[in-house]
């Protein structure tokens, strides 16, 4: 009897889990069309994957086999025999024009799973959606016991809104190894990103081997290791070792490119010029307009630029390549020759942003160039430089793209523009009938703080998840034919390791993924929040880090008639309860609950706040100094 009872309980448990999995399907990014049907499909020890194609589609099948077998412990072989398989990857003989190169059909029934596509990339993205239908434990790298490996029965038709779905990874400010870049590729592929923008050069390091210019890596790839807050580090002492950094060899780059291609990701290399070039100038001082450049070193994070209130920043050292120096163009020809040979993607990014021109203003060589070429101002000097760089890049069989500053002084004839200072530059470029990638700092800069500045590692600004989710790549009134797509950028001045890298990426990269893949009309904030929380469960299993900032309260501060701060609290996520204290103790659900704006007591030192849901803490304990509240309210 006891045995029968235990078997009955086990069946109930399996049934409950299957029913839970049989609930609303959860996929990021949201598919074009998803129909939920009755029942579930269950993986089992005899599950096999059938694929007829011996090429890229077979690689997709092997990828799926590896993902399924690691967590389930089932062998999950790949076979050409349809009768012996219950998962089928099918390359369509009659192409579906609506699906294009990256779309797919996913059919999950109680008996089988079928993924169909015009191209292998579509199969790969169908696989990503199928994996998200399985329990969170599928993310485990080791076998998990006592899991009902079920997926809800669905019919999905899906294809991307944009062909350019990118993430920018700054490997210059802090160097990340080849293996760390591969893990970055793994993560972005899971959410249907198809473009990795590698920011390879900057003032803090030159990260790509150029065999014809060996000092770029023997000198330019290394600085002094510092810990603390970027741009506020002490100046390195002469005896401090310059051994922090690294670079990718040609073989490393080929391996990374091949690895990305296997997950249907192109890599856009960026060599940022003429500004952001201190690592290059420290290696080859003759590239500068400024006397004394031979004393320059690769920046280690100490302050070397100034941003006055007017917004026109200038350099304390000259970190720009000299547009009037013919050696610069010979140098760039060598650089782009090797870059073009290593990266098969059709574009090369030349940077072009944030050029400090105060040293150009004093340069006799620049003045002579302006007179010779009839250039009216320094915008036109930079435009002259950009147009010459475009010719070099085009001579290598590539197209040029740059940050929106390349519009200044006149856009190069064939250049594409990546708009980062909002969307204005993208609008201007599109009106000039140039291709545009939208990447506005207002919505897509993932190095920005995710919550309130009192709790986040300090960076330039805050960009919350809900604001990121509002990212719309096509501005009103602009021909969408010129908008190639969008991307998010992760600058790493204040990102030292992969754990913090993950924290900065997720969940905001989910929001960008949905903005560039899903139909505009399908986007829904409340639905997205629920799907993000399901991804958090998967990340917990995978032991990936993510930010919980979406649960943190948002502070709005005014002042009362008695000159005291008045605090208004809101949350991005619905259904949260906020509890607070002013008495220096730590609030929980038995403390006062926030219902309406509260006036800070006259002698309070700090306001502590925490969010709950369904009686359990979900947010972080936020400690807000009253001095900060007064500052925000304009109380002196």
C-alpha positions as CSV (number, residue, x, y, z in Angstrom):
1,X,0.0,0.0,0.0
2,X,2.8,2.4,0.9
3,X,4.5,1.7,-2.4
4,X,1.3,2.4,-4.3
5,X,0.8,5.6,-2.3
6,X,4.4,6.8,-3.2
7,X,3.9,6.0,-6.9
8,X,0.6,8.0,-6.8
9,X,2.3,11.0,-5.1
10,X,5.1,10.9,-7.7
11,X,2.5,10.9,-10.5
12,X,0.8,13.8,-8.9
13,X,4.1,15.7,-8.7
14,X,5.0,15.0,-12.3
15,X,1.5,16.0,-13.3
16,X,1.7,19.3,-11.4
17,X,5.0,20.1,-13.0
18,X,3.7,19.3,-16.4
19,X,0.7,21.5,-15.8
20,X,2.9,24.3,-14.6
21,X,4.9,24.0,-17.8
22,X,1.7,23.7,-19.7
23,X,0.9,27.3,-18.7
24,X,1.5,30.4,-20.7
25,X,4.6,30.1,-22.9
26,X,7.3,32.5,-22.1
27,X,9.8,33.6,-24.9
28,X,12.1,36.6,-25.2
29,X,12.1,38.3,-27.6
30,X,8.3,38.1,-28.1
31,X,7.5,36.1,-31.3
32,X,5.5,37.5,-34.2
33,X,2.7,34.9,-33.6
34,X,2.3,32.3,-30.9
35,X,-0.8,30.0,-30.4
36,X,-1.0,27.9,-27.2
37,X,-2.6,24.5,-27.6
38,X,-3.6,21.8,-25.1
39,X,-1.0,19.4,-23.8
40,X,2.7,19.2,-23.4
41,X,5.6,17.6,-25.2
42,X,8.0,15.6,-22.9
43,X,11.7,14.9,-23.5
44,X,12.7,11.3,-22.5
45,X,15.7,9.0,-22.6
46,X,14.9,8.0,-26.2
47,X,14.5,11.5,-27.6
48,X,16.4,12.0,-30.8
49,X,16.8,14.9,-33.3
50,X,16.3,14.4,-37.0
51,X,17.9,16.6,-39.6
52,X,18.5,15.8,-43.2
53,X,21.0,18.5,-44.0
54,X,24.7,17.6,-43.6
55,X,25.9,21.2,-43.4
56,X,25.0,24.1,-41.1
57,X,21.6,22.7,-40.2
58,X,23.4,19.6,-38.8
59,X,25.5,21.9,-36.7
60,X,22.3,23.5,-35.3
61,X,21.1,19.9,-34.5
62,X,24.4,19.2,-32.7
63,X,24.1,22.4,-30.7
64,X,20.5,21.5,-29.6
65,X,21.7,18.0,-28.7
66,X,24.4,19.4,-26.5
67,X,22.0,21.8,-24.8
68,X,19.4,19.1,-24.1
69,X,21.8,16.3,-23.1
70,X,23.8,18.3,-20.6
71,X,20.9,19.1,-18.3
72,X,18.7,16.0,-18.8
73,X,21.4,13.4,-18.9
74,X,19.7,11.9,-22.0
75,X,22.0,11.0,-24.9
76,X,19.8,12.9,-27.5
77,X,21.5,11.7,-30.7
78,X,21.2,13.3,-34.1
79,X,19.9,11.1,-36.9
80,X,18.8,11.4,-40.5
81,X,16.0,8.9,-39.9
82,X,12.7,10.7,-39.2
83,X,10.9,7.6,-37.9
84,X,13.4,7.3,-35.0
85,X,13.2,10.9,-33.9
86,X,10.6,13.1,-32.1
87,X,12.4,16.5,-32.7
88,X,12.7,17.5,-36.4
89,X,14.8,20.3,-37.9
90,X,13.6,20.9,-41.4
91,X,15.1,23.1,-44.2
92,X,12.1,24.2,-46.3
93,X,12.3,23.1,-50.0
94,X,9.7,25.7,-50.9
95,X,10.9,29.0,-49.3
96,X,8.5,31.1,-47.2
97,X,9.3,34.7,-48.2
98,X,7.8,36.0,-45.0
99,X,10.3,34.2,-42.9
100,X,13.3,35.5,-44.8
101,X,16.8,34.3,-43.8
102,X,16.3,34.3,-40.0
103,X,12.6,33.4,-39.5
104,X,11.3,30.0,-38.4
105,X,8.2,28.0,-37.7
106,X,8.0,26.1,-34.4
107,X,5.4,23.4,-33.8
108,X,5.2,21.6,-30.5
109,X,2.7,18.8,-30.1
110,X,2.3,16.1,-27.6
111,X,4.2,13.7,-29.9
112,X,6.9,15.8,-31.5
113,X,8.7,19.1,-32.0
114,X,9.2,20.5,-35.5
115,X,11.3,23.5,-36.4
116,X,11.2,24.6,-40.0
117,X,13.1,27.5,-41.7
118,X,14.4,28.7,-45.0
119,X,18.0,28.9,-43.7
120,X,20.0,27.4,-40.9
121,X,19.9,30.7,-39.0
122,X,16.2,30.4,-38.8
123,X,16.5,26.9,-37.4
124,X,19.0,28.2,-34.8
125,X,16.5,30.9,-33.6
126,X,13.7,28.3,-33.5
127,X,15.9,26.2,-31.3
128,X,16.4,29.2,-28.9
129,X,12.6,29.6,-28.6
130,X,12.1,25.9,-28.0
131,X,14.7,25.9,-25.2
132,X,12.9,28.7,-23.5
133,X,9.7,26.6,-23.4
134,X,11.5,23.9,-21.4
135,X,11.9,24.1,-17.6
136,X,14.5,26.5,-16.2
137,X,16.7,23.6,-15.3
138,X,17.6,23.1,-18.9
139,X,20.1,25.9,-18.4
140,X,22.1,23.6,-16.0
141,X,25.6,22.6,-17.2
142,X,25.2,19.3,-15.3
143,X,22.5,16.7,-15.1
144,X,19.5,17.6,-13.0
145,X,17.3,14.8,-11.6
146,X,13.6,14.6,-10.9
147,X,12.5,17.2,-13.5
148,X,9.6,16.7,-15.8
149,X,11.2,17.9,-19.1
150,X,8.0,19.2,-20.7
151,X,7.3,22.1,-23.1
152,X,3.8,23.5,-23.7
153,X,2.2,22.7,-27.1
154,X,2.4,25.7,-29.3
155,X,2.4,26.9,-32.9
156,X,4.9,29.8,-33.5
157,X,5.6,31.8,-36.5
158,X,8.5,34.2,-36.0
159,X,11.0,36.4,-37.9
160,X,13.0,39.6,-37.0
161,X,11.9,43.1,-37.5
162,X,15.5,44.3,-38.2
163,X,18.5,42.7,-39.8
164,X,21.0,44.5,-37.5
165,X,20.5,43.4,-33.9
166,X,23.6,44.3,-32.1
167,X,25.5,44.5,-28.8
168,X,28.7,46.5,-28.5
169,X,31.4,45.1,-26.2
170,X,34.2,47.4,-25.2
171,X,37.2,45.3,-24.7
172,X,39.6,48.2,-24.7
173,X,38.9,50.0,-21.4
174,X,39.3,46.6,-19.7
175,X,40.6,43.6,-21.5
176,X,38.4,40.5,-21.7
177,X,40.0,37.2,-22.8
178,X,39.1,35.2,-25.8
179,X,37.1,32.7,-23.7
180,X,35.2,35.6,-22.0
181,X,34.3,37.0,-25.4
182,X,33.0,33.6,-26.5
183,X,30.8,33.4,-23.4
184,X,29.5,36.9,-24.3
185,X,28.7,35.5,-27.8
186,X,26.9,32.5,-26.2
187,X,24.6,34.7,-24.1
188,X,23.7,37.2,-26.9
189,X,22.9,34.3,-29.3
190,X,20.3,32.9,-26.9
191,X,18.2,36.1,-27.4
192,X,18.6,36.3,-31.2
193,X,21.2,39.1,-31.4
194,X,23.2,38.7,-34.6
195,X,25.8,41.5,-34.5
196,X,28.7,41.8,-32.0
197,X,30.4,45.2,-32.2
198,X,33.9,44.9,-30.8
199,X,35.4,48.2,-29.6
200,X,39.0,47.2,-30.0
201,X,41.0,50.4,-29.5
202,X,40.8,53.3,-27.2
203,X,42.9,55.5,-24.8
204,X,43.2,52.6,-22.3
205,X,44.4,49.9,-24.7
206,X,44.9,48.6,-28.2
207,X,43.5,45.1,-28.3
208,X,44.2,43.7,-31.8
209,X,47.5,42.5,-33.2
210,X,48.7,44.4,-36.2
211,X,51.7,42.5,-37.4
212,X,53.1,45.4,-39.5
213,X,52.9,47.7,-36.4
214,X,54.1,45.6,-33.5
215,X,54.3,48.5,-30.9
216,X,50.5,48.7,-30.9
217,X,50.4,45.6,-28.8
218,X,53.9,45.6,-27.2
219,X,53.3,49.1,-25.8
220,X,49.6,50.0,-26.6
221,X,48.0,47.0,-25.0
222,X,49.3,47.6,-21.5
223,X,48.7,50.0,-18.7
224,X,48.9,50.2,-14.9
225,X,46.2,48.3,-13.0
226,X,44.0,50.5,-10.9
227,X,41.1,49.8,-8.6
228,X,38.4,52.3,-7.7
229,X,36.4,54.7,-9.9
230,X,37.5,55.3,-13.5
231,X,38.5,58.9,-14.3
232,X,39.4,59.5,-10.6
233,X,42.4,57.2,-10.3
234,X,45.7,58.6,-9.2
235,X,48.3,59.2,-11.8
236,X,50.6,56.1,-12.2
237,X,54.0,56.5,-10.7
238,X,57.0,56.0,-13.0
239,X,58.0,52.7,-11.2
240,X,54.5,51.1,-11.4
241,X,54.5,48.2,-13.7
242,X,52.6,48.5,-17.0
243,X,51.5,44.9,-17.2
244,X,47.7,45.1,-17.1
245,X,45.8,44.4,-20.3
246,X,46.3,42.1,-23.2
247,X,45.4,41.7,-26.9
248,X,44.0,39.3,-29.4
249,X,46.4,37.7,-31.9
250,X,45.4,37.1,-35.5
251,X,44.7,33.5,-34.6
252,X,42.5,34.6,-31.6
253,X,40.5,36.8,-33.9
254,X,40.0,34.1,-36.5
255,X,38.8,31.7,-33.7
256,X,36.4,34.3,-32.2
257,X,35.0,35.1,-35.7
258,X,34.5,31.4,-36.5
259,X,32.9,30.8,-33.1
260,X,30.5,33.7,-33.7
261,X,29.6,32.5,-37.2
262,X,28.6,29.1,-35.8
263,X,26.0,31.0,-33.8
264,X,25.0,33.2,-36.8
265,X,26.6,36.3,-35.4
266,X,28.7,38.8,-37.4
267,X,31.4,40.8,-35.8
268,X,31.9,44.5,-36.5
269,X,35.4,45.6,-35.6
270,X,35.9,49.2,-34.4
271,X,39.2,51.1,-34.6
272,X,38.3,54.4,-33.0
273,X,40.0,57.4,-34.7
274,X,41.0,60.2,-34.7
275,X,40.1,60.7,-31.0
276,X,40.3,58.0,-28.4
277,X,43.8,57.2,-29.8
278,X,46.1,57.6,-26.9
279,X,47.2,53.9,-26.9
280,X,48.2,54.3,-30.6
281,X,50.0,57.6,-29.9
282,X,51.9,56.1,-26.9
283,X,53.1,53.4,-29.3
284,X,53.8,55.7,-32.3
285,X,54.2,59.3,-31.1
286,X,54.8,60.6,-34.6
287,X,51.1,60.2,-35.3
288,X,50.3,63.2,-33.1
289,X,50.3,66.9,-34.1
290,X,51.6,67.9,-30.6
291,X,55.2,68.2,-29.6
292,X,56.1,66.0,-26.6
293,X,53.9,63.1,-27.5
294,X,56.8,60.8,-27.0
295,X,56.3,61.2,-23.3
296,X,52.7,59.9,-23.4
297,X,51.6,56.6,-21.9
298,X,48.5,54.5,-22.3
299,X,45.9,55.8,-20.0
300,X,45.2,53.8,-16.8
301,X,41.9,55.5,-15.9
302,X,43.4,58.7,-14.5
303,X,41.7,62.0,-15.6
304,X,43.0,63.2,-19.0
305,X,39.9,64.9,-20.4
306,X,37.8,67.8,-19.1
307,X,34.1,68.3,-19.7
308,X,33.3,72.0,-19.0
309,X,29.7,73.1,-18.4
310,X,29.4,74.2,-22.0
311,X,29.8,70.5,-23.0
312,X,32.8,71.2,-25.3
313,X,35.3,69.0,-23.8
314,X,39.1,69.2,-24.3
315,X,42.1,67.1,-23.6
316,X,44.7,67.5,-21.0
317,X,46.9,65.5,-23.3
318,X,46.4,65.2,-27.1
319,X,44.8,61.8,-27.7
320,X,44.0,62.5,-31.3
321,X,45.7,61.4,-34.5
322,X,46.8,64.3,-36.6
323,X,44.6,64.9,-39.7
324,X,47.5,67.0,-41.3
325,X,50.1,64.2,-41.0
326,X,50.4,61.9,-44.0
327,X,52.1,59.3,-41.7
328,X,48.6,58.9,-40.1
329,X,47.0,57.7,-43.3
330,X,49.9,55.3,-44.1
331,X,49.4,54.0,-40.5
332,X,45.7,53.5,-41.0
333,X,46.2,51.8,-44.3
334,X,48.3,49.2,-42.6
335,X,45.8,48.8,-39.7
336,X,42.7,48.5,-41.9
337,X,44.5,46.1,-44.3
338,X,44.9,43.6,-41.5
339,X,41.6,44.3,-39.9
340,X,39.8,43.7,-43.2
341,X,41.6,40.4,-43.7
342,X,40.5,39.1,-40.3
343,X,36.9,40.2,-40.2
344,X,34.6,39.0,-43.0
345,X,31.7,41.3,-42.1
346,X,31.0,44.0,-44.7
347,X,31.5,47.0,-42.4
348,X,34.4,48.4,-40.4
349,X,33.7,51.0,-37.7
350,X,36.1,54.0,-37.6
351,X,34.8,55.6,-34.4
352,X,34.9,59.4,-35.0
353,X,33.4,60.4,-31.7
354,X,34.4,62.8,-29.0
355,X,37.4,64.4,-30.7
356,X,39.1,66.9,-28.4
357,X,40.3,69.7,-30.7
358,X,42.0,72.1,-28.4
359,X,45.4,70.9,-29.5
360,X,44.3,71.2,-33.2
361,X,43.5,74.8,-32.6
362,X,47.1,75.5,-31.7
363,X,48.7,73.3,-34.4
364,X,50.6,75.0,-37.3
365,X,50.2,71.8,-39.3
366,X,46.4,71.9,-38.9
367,X,46.3,75.6,-39.9
368,X,48.3,74.8,-43.0
369,X,46.0,71.9,-43.9
370,X,42.9,74.2,-43.5
371,X,44.5,76.8,-45.8
372,X,45.6,74.2,-48.4
373,X,42.3,72.3,-48.5
374,X,40.1,75.5,-48.0
375,X,38.6,74.1,-44.8
376,X,36.5,76.7,-42.9
377,X,36.6,75.2,-39.4
378,X,37.6,72.2,-37.3
379,X,34.4,70.3,-38.2
380,X,35.6,70.4,-41.7
381,X,39.0,69.2,-40.7
382,X,37.5,66.2,-39.1
383,X,35.3,65.6,-42.1
384,X,38.4,65.8,-44.3
385,X,40.0,63.1,-42.1
386,X,36.8,60.9,-42.1
387,X,36.5,61.1,-45.9
388,X,40.1,59.9,-46.3
389,X,39.6,57.1,-43.9
390,X,36.5,56.0,-45.8
391,X,38.6,55.8,-49.0
392,X,41.1,53.6,-47.1
393,X,38.4,51.3,-45.8
394,X,36.7,51.1,-49.2
395,X,40.0,50.2,-50.8
396,X,40.0,47.0,-48.6
397,X,36.6,46.0,-50.0
398,X,34.6,47.2,-46.9
399,X,32.0,49.8,-46.1
400,X,32.6,52.4,-43.4
401,X,30.3,53.2,-40.4
402,X,31.0,55.7,-37.6
403,X,29.5,57.4,-34.6
404,X,27.2,60.3,-35.4
405,X,30.0,62.9,-35.0
406,X,31.1,62.0,-38.5
407,X,28.2,64.1,-39.7
408,X,30.0,67.2,-38.6
409,X,31.6,69.2,-41.4
410,X,29.9,67.0,-44.1
411,X,29.2,63.3,-44.2
412,X,31.5,61.0,-46.2
413,X,29.8,59.9,-49.5
414,X,29.0,56.3,-48.6
415,X,29.3,56.2,-44.8
416,X,26.7,54.6,-42.5
417,X,26.0,56.4,-39.2
418,X,25.6,54.9,-35.8
419,X,23.5,57.4,-33.8
420,X,24.5,57.5,-30.1
421,X,23.8,61.1,-29.0
422,X,20.1,60.4,-29.0
423,X,18.4,59.9,-32.4
424,X,19.0,63.3,-34.0
425,X,22.1,62.2,-35.8
426,X,20.3,59.1,-37.2
427,X,17.5,61.3,-38.4
428,X,19.8,63.6,-40.1
429,X,21.8,60.8,-41.8
430,X,18.6,59.0,-42.9
431,X,17.3,62.3,-44.5
432,X,20.6,62.4,-46.4
433,X,19.8,58.8,-47.6
434,X,22.6,57.2,-45.6
435,X,22.2,53.9,-43.7
436,X,21.7,54.2,-40.0
437,X,22.0,52.0,-36.9
438,X,20.2,53.5,-33.9
439,X,22.1,53.2,-30.6
440,X,21.0,56.2,-28.5
441,X,22.5,56.7,-25.1
442,X,19.0,57.7,-23.9
443,X,17.8,54.1,-24.3
444,X,20.6,51.8,-25.2
445,X,23.8,52.5,-23.1
446,X,24.1,49.5,-20.8
447,X,27.1,51.0,-18.9
448,X,24.7,53.5,-17.3
449,X,23.4,52.8,-13.8
450,X,20.3,50.7,-13.6
451,X,18.8,52.1,-10.5
452,X,19.3,55.0,-8.1
453,X,22.8,56.4,-7.9
454,X,22.9,55.7,-4.1
455,X,23.0,52.0,-4.6
456,X,24.7,51.5,-8.1
457,X,28.4,51.6,-9.0
458,X,28.8,55.2,-10.1
459,X,28.7,56.0,-13.8
460,X,27.5,58.9,-15.9
461,X,23.8,58.5,-15.7
462,X,20.9,56.2,-14.8
463,X,19.0,54.1,-17.5
464,X,16.2,52.0,-16.0
465,X,14.8,48.9,-17.6
466,X,11.5,50.5,-18.5
467,X,13.2,53.3,-20.3
468,X,15.3,50.8,-22.2
469,X,12.2,48.9,-23.2
470,X,10.9,52.1,-24.8
471,X,13.7,52.0,-27.4
472,X,12.2,52.4,-30.9
473,X,14.8,52.4,-33.7
474,X,12.6,54.0,-36.4
475,X,11.8,57.7,-35.6
476,X,8.4,59.1,-36.8
477,X,8.5,60.5,-40.3
478,X,11.7,58.7,-41.3
479,X,11.9,56.2,-44.1
480,X,12.4,52.9,-42.4
481,X,14.4,51.7,-45.4
482,X,17.4,53.6,-44.1
483,X,17.2,52.2,-40.6
484,X,19.3,49.0,-40.6
485,X,18.4,48.3,-37.0
486,X,19.6,49.0,-33.5
487,X,22.0,48.0,-30.8
488,X,23.0,48.5,-27.2
489,X,26.4,49.5,-26.1
490,X,28.3,48.3,-23.1
491,X,31.3,50.5,-22.4
492,X,33.6,49.0,-19.7
493,X,35.3,51.9,-18.0
494,X,33.7,50.7,-14.7
495,X,33.3,47.0,-15.7
496,X,36.2,45.0,-14.4
497,X,35.0,41.4,-14.7
498,X,32.5,39.1,-16.3
499,X,30.2,38.9,-13.2
500,X,29.7,42.7,-13.3
501,X,29.5,42.5,-17.1
502,X,26.5,40.2,-16.7
503,X,24.9,42.4,-14.1
504,X,25.1,45.4,-16.5
505,X,23.8,43.5,-19.5
506,X,20.8,41.7,-18.0
507,X,17.9,42.4,-18.0
508,X,18.3,45.5,-20.1
509,X,19.7,43.5,-23.0
510,X,16.4,41.6,-23.0
511,X,14.6,44.9,-23.6
512,X,16.8,45.8,-26.5
513,X,16.5,42.3,-28.0
514,X,12.7,42.7,-28.1
515,X,13.0,46.2,-29.5
516,X,15.0,45.0,-32.5
517,X,13.3,41.6,-33.1
518,X,9.7,41.8,-32.1
519,X,6.9,43.6,-34.0
520,X,6.4,47.1,-32.6
521,X,2.8,46.4,-31.9
522,X,3.6,43.3,-29.9
523,X,5.6,45.1,-27.2
524,X,3.9,45.2,-23.8
525,X,5.7,46.3,-20.7
526,X,3.6,44.2,-18.2
527,X,4.0,41.1,-20.3
528,X,7.7,41.8,-20.7
529,X,8.2,42.0,-16.9
530,X,6.6,38.6,-16.4
531,X,8.8,37.1,-19.1
532,X,11.9,38.8,-17.6
533,X,11.2,37.2,-14.2
534,X,11.0,33.7,-15.9
535,X,14.5,34.5,-17.4
536,X,15.7,35.3,-13.9
537,X,14.8,31.8,-12.9
538,X,16.8,30.4,-15.8
539,X,19.8,32.7,-15.0
540,X,19.7,31.4,-11.4
541,X,20.1,27.9,-12.7
542,X,22.8,28.9,-15.1
543,X,24.5,30.9,-12.3
544,X,24.5,34.0,-14.4
545,X,24.3,37.4,-12.7
546,X,21.6,40.0,-13.4
547,X,20.4,43.2,-11.9
548,X,17.3,43.2,-9.6
549,X,17.0,47.0,-10.0
550,X,13.6,46.8,-11.6
551,X,12.3,46.1,-8.1
552,X,13.9,49.1,-6.6
553,X,11.8,52.2,-5.8
554,X,12.1,55.3,-7.9
555,X,12.6,58.5,-5.8
556,X,11.1,61.8,-6.7
557,X,11.9,64.6,-4.3
558,X,10.4,68.1,-3.8
559,X,10.4,70.4,-0.8
560,X,7.7,71.3,1.7
561,X,6.6,74.7,2.8
562,X,8.8,74.2,5.9
563,X,11.8,73.5,3.6
564,X,11.9,69.8,4.3
565,X,12.2,67.1,1.6
566,X,9.0,65.4,0.4
567,X,9.6,62.0,-1.0
568,X,7.4,60.4,-3.7
569,X,8.1,56.7,-4.4
570,X,7.1,54.6,-7.4
571,X,8.0,51.3,-8.9
572,X,8.6,50.1,-12.4
573,X,7.0,46.8,-11.6
574,X,3.3,46.6,-10.6
575,X,2.1,44.9,-7.5
576,X,4.9,45.8,-5.1
577,X,4.5,47.1,-1.6
578,X,7.0,49.6,-0.3
579,X,8.1,49.8,3.4
580,X,10.3,52.5,4.9
581,X,12.0,53.9,8.0
582,X,13.6,57.1,9.1
583,X,14.9,55.8,12.5
584,X,18.1,54.1,11.2
585,X,16.6,50.6,11.6
586,X,16.0,48.2,8.7
587,X,12.4,48.2,7.5
588,X,10.4,45.1,6.7
589,X,6.7,44.4,6.1
590,X,5.8,45.3,9.7
591,X,7.1,48.9,9.2
592,X,5.0,51.8,7.7
593,X,3.9,51.1,4.1
594,X,4.3,53.8,1.6
595,X,0.9,55.0,0.4
596,X,1.4,58.7,-0.4
597,X,4.3,61.2,-0.5
598,X,6.0,61.5,2.9
599,X,7.8,64.5,4.5
600,X,11.2,63.7,5.9
601,X,11.4,64.3,9.7
602,X,13.5,67.3,10.6
603,X,16.3,65.4,12.3
604,X,16.3,62.2,10.2
605,X,19.7,61.2,8.8
606,X,18.6,58.5,6.3
607,X,15.5,57.0,4.7
608,X,15.6,53.2,4.3
609,X,13.3,51.6,1.8
610,X,12.5,48.0,0.7
611,X,10.0,46.5,-1.7
612,X,7.9,43.3,-1.0
613,X,5.6,41.2,-3.1
614,X,3.1,38.8,-1.7
615,X,4.6,39.2,1.8
616,X,8.1,38.4,0.8
617,X,11.1,40.8,0.2
618,X,11.9,41.2,-3.5
619,X,13.8,44.5,-3.7
620,X,17.1,45.5,-2.3
621,X,17.4,47.5,0.9
622,X,18.0,51.1,-0.3
623,X,19.7,53.5,2.1
624,X,19.0,57.1,1.0
625,X,20.9,59.8,2.9
626,X,18.7,62.7,3.9
627,X,21.5,65.0,2.7
628,X,21.0,63.5,-0.7
629,X,17.3,64.0,-0.6
630,X,17.8,67.7,0.3
631,X,20.3,68.1,-2.5
632,X,17.7,66.7,-5.0
633,X,15.0,69.0,-3.6
634,X,17.2,72.0,-3.9
635,X,17.4,72.6,-0.1
636,X,20.6,74.2,1.2
